[in-house]
Amino acid sequence: MADRIEAVIGIGANLPGPDGEGPLATCRRAAAALEGAVGRVVALSPWYRSAPVPASDQPWFVNGVAVVETGLGAEQVLAALHGIERSLGRRRRVRWEARAIDLDLLAFGDQVIAVPEGLQVPHPRLAERAFVLYPLADVRPRWRHPVTGRTVGELLAALPEGQVACQIAGGGDGAPAG
């Protein structure tokens, strides 16, 4: 098995899940599914409610961040995330559409991965999204972007005006270690 590494995973939803449950319940199910499919969940942020980005008339999202210790490679983690999405009703049709679940590999240790038309780590829009940065700050307040070197706090301070993310519910242990 490969060395253990921390995968930072964004979790979001703005449509009911396959059983008609609301987005918060689906996000919680996705977080629980990470434990078996990806590795050991070592931190789970509180849940936030946020407007869609880019702006649209679709429903607001529920978002959170999980930190998972894994022995998988980044491509394997991404494949596992896509499998969880499918099991929870995600159907990929149009970019930035409303969805029952969205799982994004935001960071993979301090690795930088750029596969043309494929995996991009860190996530290319991570630094521009309040709905990612607020929950990331909850679980990894000292996290640094591996390309820019900026801390999560610096990235939050640099966000464009108008992005809103409001905490709505607790997550797992919310452990801010690391």
N, C-alpha and C positions, 0 to 999 in steps of 0.2 A: 504494500500500500504506500502511496505517496506520503510525503510529510504533511502534517496537519497545517491548515491555513484558515484564516478567517475570511469567509465570504460575507459581504454586506449585501443584503437583498431587500429591495423595495417591494412593498406589498400594497396594492390598491384595487379598488372596485367602485363602480357607481351604478351597477344594475343588480337585480336580484340574482342569486345563485341558482343552481340547477333544481333545488328543492323549494324555490320560492323564498328562501331566506334573504334577509337584507344584506347590503354590502358589508356591514360590520361583521356579521356572522360568517360570511364567506371569507373575509380577510382572516378571521380567527382560525377557520378551518385550514386555510392555506398555510398559516404559520405553524399549525400543528403538523401538517403534512411534510413540512421541511425536515422535521426531526427524523423521519424514516428515509426520506428520499435523498437528502443532501448531507446530513450530518447532525451534530449536536447543537441545538439552539442554545447559545450562551447568553443572549440578550434579546429582548423584544421591547420595542419602544411603546409608549402610549399611542393611541390611535388619534388621528387628526382628521378633520373635515376640511376639504379644500375645493376651490373652484377649478374647473377643468383648464388645463394649459395645453395648447393655446385656448384662449377664451372661446366659448361656444354656448349654445343653449342647452347642452346636455346636463343631466343631473350632476350635483357636486359629488366628489369622491370621498371615500374613506381611505386613509393612507397610514402606513407605518413602516418601520424598518426592523428587520431581524438580522442578527449577527449569528452566523452558523460556522462552527468549527468543522472542517471537512477534510477528508483525505482524497477527495475527488479533484480532478483537474477542472479548469474553468469551463471548458467545452462540455464536460460531463455535467457540471452544475447547471449550465444553461439548458441542456437537454432535460434534466430532471425538472427544472422550473417549467418548461413547456409541457411536460407530462402532467404536472400538478394542475396547470392552467386548463388543459383539456379535460381532466377529471372533474373540474369545478365549473365546466360550461363555457370556457373561453373558445371562441371561434374567431380566428384572425381573418379579417376581410379588408378593412380600411384603416389606414394609419390614424391614430388618435380618436378612434370611435369610442362610444360608450362600451363598457365591457363588464362582464360578471366578475372577472379577476384579471389582474395584471401583475406579473412577477418580473422584476428586473434585477439582473446582476449588476449592482452599482459599483462594487469594488471587490477585488480579489487579492487580499493582502496589500502589498504596495506595488503589485505588478501593473505594468502597462501593456495591454494587448490590443493590437489593431489588425484585425483580419478584414481585408477588403470585402465589402458586402456581407460581413459576418460580425462576429463577436467584437465588441469595443469595450475595453475596461481600462480606466474607470468609465462608467456610463457617460456618453458625450454631453448630456444635458444635465447631469447631476448638479453642477455648480449654479444652475439657473433656476432651480425649482425649490420653492419654499416647502412644498409638501414632502420633499426628500430631506432637505437640510434640517428642518426642525426635529423630526424624529431621529435623524442621525446624530444630532447634537445631544439628544437625550441618552443615547446608548454609547456613543463614542465622542465625548466632548473634546478630546484632544486629537481627533482624527485629522490628518493632513492629506490634501489632494496630492497623489503621487506625481502628477505632472507639474502643477503650479506651485506646490509647496504651501499653499494657503490653508489655514486651519478652517474647520467647519464654522467657527465663529466669524472669521474674516469673510467667508463666502456668504454667510447670512447677512452680514452688514452691507455687502455689495449687491444684494438682490435689488432688482428694479422695483419701484413702487407699485402697489396694487396687488401683489401676490398675498393671498390670505391663507393661513393654515391655523385652525383653531383646535386645540386638544379637546376630544370628546369622551375618551374612555381610556382606562389603564390598559397596558399591554400585558406582557408576561411578568418577568421579575423587574423589567426596566433597568437592569443592572448597568450602571454607567461605567463600569470598570474598563480600563484599556486606554 
